[in-house]
């Protein structure tokens, strides 16, 4: 069973990597907590990636939940 979950994790990582590459290549990347919050509130955010030690992660998660993401 563990092998199946490892496979799912690799697929998810590849999907995130592909999404990041697409965003960077199109130039549609925003950096910072304030920009992430603004994009979420305006409904423009498609993917938000946060570092494990992101200082505003609670606010971002709350905004995403409120927006239905």
N, CA, C and O atoms as CSV, one atom per row, in Angstrom:
chain,resi,resn,atom,element,x,y,z
A,1,UNK,N,N,0.820,-1.198,0.000
A,1,UNK,CA,C,0.000,0.000,0.000
A,1,UNK,C,C,0.864,1.262,0.000
A,1,UNK,O,O,0.497,2.271,-0.602
A,2,UNK,N,N,1.989,1.200,0.665
A,2,UNK,CA,C,2.841,2.372,0.730
A,2,UNK,C,C,3.331,2.775,-0.660
A,2,UNK,O,O,3.465,3.964,-0.951
A,3,UNK,N,N,3.589,1.818,-1.492
A,3,UNK,CA,C,4.063,2.086,-2.844
A,3,UNK,C,C,3.060,2.928,-3.625
A,3,UNK,O,O,3.450,3.810,-4.391
A,4,UNK,N,N,1.776,2.662,-3.433
A,4,UNK,CA,C,0.725,3.419,-4.115
A,4,UNK,C,C,0.709,4.871,-3.649
A,4,UNK,O,O,0.556,5.779,-4.467
A,5,UNK,N,N,0.866,5.103,-2.343
A,5,UNK,CA,C,0.862,6.480,-1.840
A,5,UNK,C,C,2.108,7.226,-2.297
A,5,UNK,O,O,2.053,8.428,-2.557
A,6,UNK,N,N,3.236,6.518,-2.396
A,6,UNK,CA,C,4.454,7.147,-2.922
A,6,UNK,C,C,4.255,7.571,-4.371
A,6,UNK,O,O,4.713,8.637,-4.783
A,7,UNK,N,N,3.568,6.730,-5.142
A,7,UNK,CA,C,3.301,7.032,-6.549
A,7,UNK,C,C,2.392,8.254,-6.670
A,7,UNK,O,O,2.622,9.118,-7.516
A,8,UNK,N,N,1.351,8.328,-5.817
A,8,UNK,CA,C,0.446,9.482,-5.835
A,8,UNK,C,C,1.197,10.756,-5.501
A,8,UNK,O,O,0.980,11.794,-6.126
A,9,UNK,N,N,2.093,10.680,-4.502
A,9,UNK,CA,C,2.848,11.857,-4.099
A,9,UNK,C,C,3.735,12.335,-5.245
A,9,UNK,O,O,3.847,13.538,-5.479
A,10,UNK,N,N,4.369,11.402,-5.963
A,10,UNK,CA,C,5.215,11.785,-7.090
A,10,UNK,C,C,4.395,12.448,-8.188
A,10,UNK,O,O,4.842,13.424,-8.790
A,11,UNK,N,N,3.206,11.929,-8.455
A,11,UNK,CA,C,2.333,12.518,-9.470
A,11,UNK,C,C,1.945,13.927,-9.054
A,11,UNK,O,O,1.981,14.842,-9.877
A,12,UNK,N,N,1.570,14.121,-7.784
A,12,UNK,CA,C,1.203,15.450,-7.297
A,12,UNK,C,C,2.378,16.411,-7.389
A,12,UNK,O,O,2.205,17.568,-7.774
A,13,UNK,N,N,3.577,15.938,-7.037
A,13,UNK,CA,C,4.761,16.788,-7.128
A,13,UNK,C,C,5.032,17.183,-8.578
A,13,UNK,O,O,5.418,18.320,-8.851
A,14,UNK,N,N,4.831,16.253,-9.500
A,14,UNK,CA,C,5.043,16.554,-10.910
A,14,UNK,C,C,4.019,17.564,-11.403
A,14,UNK,O,O,4.354,18.448,-12.192
A,15,UNK,N,N,2.771,17.447,-10.949
A,15,UNK,CA,C,1.740,18.399,-11.346
A,15,UNK,C,C,2.070,19.799,-10.839
A,15,UNK,O,O,1.914,20.777,-11.570
A,16,UNK,N,N,2.522,19.898,-9.599
A,16,UNK,CA,C,2.891,21.198,-9.033
A,16,UNK,C,C,4.089,21.757,-9.785
A,16,UNK,O,O,4.126,22.944,-10.110
A,17,UNK,N,N,5.061,20.908,-10.058
A,17,UNK,CA,C,6.240,21.361,-10.797
A,17,UNK,C,C,5.854,21.870,-12.180
A,17,UNK,O,O,6.366,22.895,-12.627
A,18,UNK,N,N,4.963,21.169,-12.854
A,18,UNK,CA,C,4.503,21.584,-14.185
A,18,UNK,C,C,3.764,22.923,-14.092
A,18,UNK,O,O,3.963,23.803,-14.929
A,19,UNK,N,N,2.919,23.071,-13.081
A,19,UNK,CA,C,2.170,24.319,-12.912
A,19,UNK,C,C,3.115,25.484,-12.637
A,19,UNK,O,O,2.920,26.581,-13.160
A,20,UNK,N,N,4.130,25.250,-11.823
A,20,UNK,CA,C,5.102,26.306,-11.536
A,20,UNK,C,C,5.882,26.693,-12.790
A,20,UNK,O,O,6.099,27.877,-13.046
A,21,UNK,N,N,6.300,25.707,-13.564
A,21,UNK,CA,C,7.034,26.002,-14.798
A,21,UNK,C,C,6.172,26.804,-15.764
A,21,UNK,O,O,6.659,27.734,-16.407
A,22,UNK,N,N,4.897,26.451,-15.868
A,22,UNK,CA,C,3.985,27.175,-16.749
A,22,UNK,C,C,3.819,28.616,-16.283
A,22,UNK,O,O,3.862,29.545,-17.089
A,23,UNK,N,N,3.629,28.795,-14.981
A,23,UNK,CA,C,3.451,30.140,-14.440
A,23,UNK,C,C,4.689,30.992,-14.667
A,23,UNK,O,O,4.581,32.156,-15.053
A,24,UNK,N,N,5.852,30.426,-14.433
A,24,UNK,CA,C,7.093,31.175,-14.620
A,24,UNK,C,C,7.306,31.505,-16.093
A,24,UNK,O,O,7.734,32.611,-16.423
A,25,UNK,N,N,7.012,30.559,-16.978
A,25,UNK,CA,C,7.237,30.813,-18.406
A,25,UNK,C,C,6.276,31.861,-18.966
A,25,UNK,O,O,6.628,32.581,-19.899
A,26,UNK,N,N,5.069,31.953,-18.408
A,26,UNK,CA,C,4.122,32.964,-18.877
A,26,UNK,C,C,4.337,34.306,-18.190
A,26,UNK,O,O,3.784,35.322,-18.610
A,27,UNK,N,N,5.140,34.304,-17.138
A,27,UNK,CA,C,5.412,35.531,-16.415
A,27,UNK,C,C,4.320,35.915,-15.440
A,27,UNK,O,O,4.304,37.040,-14.941
A,28,UNK,N,N,3.419,35.012,-15.164
A,28,UNK,CA,C,2.286,35.309,-14.286
A,28,UNK,C,C,2.533,34.761,-12.882
A,28,UNK,O,O,1.802,33.892,-12.407
A,29,UNK,N,N,3.568,35.280,-12.226
A,29,UNK,CA,C,3.939,34.832,-10.891
A,29,UNK,C,C,3.933,36.033,-9.961
A,29,UNK,O,O,4.450,37.098,-10.299
A,30,UNK,N,N,3.352,35.855,-8.803
A,30,UNK,CA,C,3.338,36.903,-7.785
A,30,UNK,C,C,4.104,36.382,-6.579
A,30,UNK,O,O,3.988,35.210,-6.221
A,31,UNK,N,N,4.877,37.243,-5.961
A,31,UNK,CA,C,5.648,36.856,-4.792
A,31,UNK,C,C,5.204,37.660,-3.582
A,31,UNK,O,O,4.941,38.858,-3.685
A,32,UNK,N,N,5.122,37.006,-2.456
A,32,UNK,CA,C,4.820,37.688,-1.207
A,32,UNK,C,C,3.426,37.416,-0.695
A,32,UNK,O,O,2.507,37.090,-1.447
A,33,UNK,N,N,3.299,37.560,0.610
A,33,UNK,CA,C,2.031,37.299,1.283
A,33,UNK,C,C,0.940,38.247,0.819
A,33,UNK,O,O,-0.180,37.818,0.541
A,34,UNK,N,N,1.258,39.525,0.733
A,34,UNK,CA,C,0.238,40.505,0.345
A,34,UNK,C,C,-0.274,40.269,-1.072
A,34,UNK,O,O,-1.471,40.390,-1.332
A,35,UNK,N,N,0.629,39.935,-1.982
A,35,UNK,CA,C,0.218,39.666,-3.365
A,35,UNK,C,C,-0.626,38.393,-3.442
A,35,UNK,O,O,-1.584,38.321,-4.212
A,36,UNK,N,N,-0.262,37.392,-2.640
A,36,UNK,CA,C,-1.038,36.144,-2.617
A,36,UNK,C,C,-2.440,36.410,-2.087
A,36,UNK,O,O,-3.423,35.940,-2.660
A,37,UNK,N,N,-2.534,37.160,-0.999
A,37,UNK,CA,C,-3.848,37.488,-0.430
A,37,UNK,C,C,-4.702,38.262,-1.422
A,37,UNK,O,O,-5.892,37.984,-1.572
A,38,UNK,N,N,-4.100,39.229,-2.098
A,38,UNK,CA,C,-4.839,40.031,-3.073
A,38,UNK,C,C,-5.357,39.159,-4.216
A,38,UNK,O,O,-6.512,39.289,-4.622
A,39,UNK,N,N,-4.505,38.269,-4.736
A,39,UNK,CA,C,-4.907,37.389,-5.839
A,39,UNK,C,C,-6.019,36.441,-5.411
A,39,UNK,O,O,-6.939,36.175,-6.184
A,40,UNK,N,N,-5.942,35.933,-4.192
A,40,UNK,CA,C,-6.985,35.031,-3.682
A,40,UNK,C,C,-8.302,35.781,-3.563
A,40,UNK,O,O,-9.341,35.291,-4.007
A,41,UNK,N,N,-8.265,36.963,-2.968
A,41,UNK,CA,C,-9.494,37.738,-2.753
A,41,UNK,C,C,-10.134,38.175,-4.070
A,41,UNK,O,O,-11.357,38.280,-4.163
A,42,UNK,N,N,-9.310,38.428,-5.085
A,42,UNK,CA,C,-9.834,38.833,-6.393
A,42,UNK,C,C,-10.222,37.635,-7.258
A,42,UNK,O,O,-10.737,37.806,-8.363
A,43,UNK,N,N,-9.978,36.436,-6.762
A,43,UNK,CA,C,-10.316,35.225,-7.502
A,43,UNK,C,C,-9.376,34.930,-8.657
A,43,UNK,O,O,-9.731,34.186,-9.572
A,44,UNK,N,N,-8.187,35.502,-8.626
A,44,UNK,CA,C,-7.227,35.320,-9.711
A,44,UNK,C,C,-6.193,34.236,-9.425
A,44,UNK,O,O,-5.483,33.808,-10.336
A,45,UNK,N,N,-6.098,33.790,-8.186
A,45,UNK,CA,C,-5.088,32.787,-7.818
A,45,UNK,C,C,-5.513,31.408,-8.292
A,45,UNK,O,O,-6.634,30.972,-8.030
A,46,UNK,N,N,-4.625,30.731,-8.981
A,46,UNK,CA,C,-4.871,29.353,-9.413
A,46,UNK,C,C,-4.067,28.379,-8.571
A,46,UNK,O,O,-4.496,27.252,-8.328
A,47,UNK,N,N,-2.896,28.823,-8.127
A,47,UNK,CA,C,-2.008,27.987,-7.326
A,47,UNK,C,C,-1.252,28.895,-6.377
A,47,UNK,O,O,-0.677,29.899,-6.797
A,48,UNK,N,N,-1.251,28.547,-5.103
A,48,UNK,CA,C,-0.486,29.290,-4.112
A,48,UNK,C,C,0.468,28.304,-3.459
A,48,UNK,O,O,0.045,27.279,-2.924
A,49,UNK,N,N,1.748,28.616,-3.506
A,49,UNK,CA,C,2.771,27.775,-2.895
A,49,UNK,C,C,3.382,28.566,-1.757
A,49,UNK,O,O,3.843,29.692,-1.941
A,50,UNK,N,N,3.379,27.957,-0.569
A,50,UNK,CA,C,3.929,28.627,0.607
A,50,UNK,C,C,5.081,27.816,1.174
A,50,UNK,O,O,5.069,26.586,1.131
A,51,UNK,N,N,6.063,28.508,1.700
A,51,UNK,CA,C,7.157,27.845,2.402
A,51,UNK,C,C,6.636,27.326,3.734
A,51,UNK,O,O,5.626,27.807,4.249
A,52,UNK,N,N,7.324,26.354,4.277
A,52,UNK,CA,C,6.915,25.773,5.556
A,52,UNK,C,C,6.926,26.819,6.667
A,52,UNK,O,O,6.154,26.719,7.621
A,53,UNK,N,N,7.798,27.822,6.549
A,53,UNK,CA,C,7.898,28.844,7.585
A,53,UNK,C,C,7.310,30.185,7.149
A,53,UNK,O,O,7.753,31.236,7.613
A,54,UNK,N,N,6.329,30.155,6.273
A,54,UNK,CA,C,5.697,31.373,5.764
A,54,UNK,C,C,5.025,32.125,6.914
A,54,UNK,O,O,4.176,31.555,7.600
A,55,UNK,N,N,5.389,33.400,7.143
A,55,UNK,CA,C,4.830,34.134,8.272
A,55,UNK,C,C,3.334,34.428,8.150
A,55,UNK,O,O,2.670,34.587,9.175
A,56,UNK,N,N,2.792,34.505,6.965
A,56,UNK,CA,C,1.381,34.828,6.791
A,56,UNK,C,C,0.537,33.646,6.371
A,56,UNK,O,O,-0.528,33.823,5.779
A,57,UNK,N,N,0.995,32.447,6.666
A,57,UNK,CA,C,0.302,31.258,6.160
A,57,UNK,C,C,-1.115,31.142,6.699
A,57,UNK,O,O,-2.004,30.676,5.986
A,58,UNK,N,N,-1.347,31.553,7.934
A,58,UNK,CA,C,-2.696,31.486,8.505
A,58,UNK,C,C,-3.669,32.376,7.752
A,58,UNK,O,O,-4.796,31.970,7.469
A,59,UNK,N,N,-3.242,33.580,7.430
A,59,UNK,CA,C,-4.096,34.514,6.700
A,59,UNK,C,C,-4.374,34.013,5.287
A,59,UNK,O,O,-5.487,34.153,4.781
A,60,UNK,N,N,-3.371,33.436,4.661
A,60,UNK,CA,C,-3.539,32.918,3.301
A,60,UNK,C,C,-4.494,31.734,3.304
A,60,UNK,O,O,-5.380,31.650,2.454
A,61,UNK,N,N,-4.322,30.818,4.254
A,61,UNK,CA,C,-5.207,29.655,4.345
A,61,UNK,C,C,-6.636,30.083,4.642
A,61,UNK,O,O,-7.581,29.520,4.089
A,62,UNK,N,N,-6.799,31.063,5.502
A,62,UNK,CA,C,-8.131,31.567,5.834
A,62,UNK,C,C,-8.796,32.205,4.613
A,62,UNK,O,O,-9.973,31.965,4.347
A,63,UNK,N,N,-8.043,33.011,3.878
A,63,UNK,CA,C,-8.588,33.657,2.681
A,63,UNK,C,C,-8.959,32.621,1.627
A,63,UNK,O,O,-9.988,32.744,0.963
A,64,UNK,N,N,-8.122,31.606,1.476
A,64,UNK,CA,C,-8.407,30.555,0.494
A,64,UNK,C,C,-9.661,29.782,0.882
A,64,UNK,O,O,-10.469,29.438,0.019
A,65,UNK,N,N,-9.830,29.508,2.166
A,65,UNK,CA,C,-11.033,28.804,2.630
A,65,UNK,C,C,-12.280,29.643,2.389
A,65,UNK,O,O,-13.311,29.125,1.962
A,66,UNK,N,N,-12.183,30.928,2.660
A,66,UNK,CA,C,-13.314,31.830,2.450
A,66,UNK,C,C,-13.679,31.939,0.973
A,66,UNK,O,O,-14.845,32.101,0.616
A,67,UNK,N,N,-12.656,31.846,0.120
A,67,UNK,CA,C,-12.886,31.950,-1.317
A,67,UNK,C,C,-13.367,30.635,-1.913
A,67,UNK,O,O,-13.714,30.570,-3.092
A,68,UNK,N,N,-13.387,29.591,-1.098
A,68,UNK,CA,C,-13.864,28.300,-1.571
A,68,UNK,C,C,-12.808,27.469,-2.258
A,68,UNK,O,O,-13.127,26.539,-3.000
A,69,UNK,N,N,-11.561,27.794,-2.017
A,69,UNK,CA,C,-10.466,27.029,-2.644
A,69,UNK,C,C,-10.086,25.845,-1.796
A,69,UNK,O,O,-9.186,25.088,-2.161
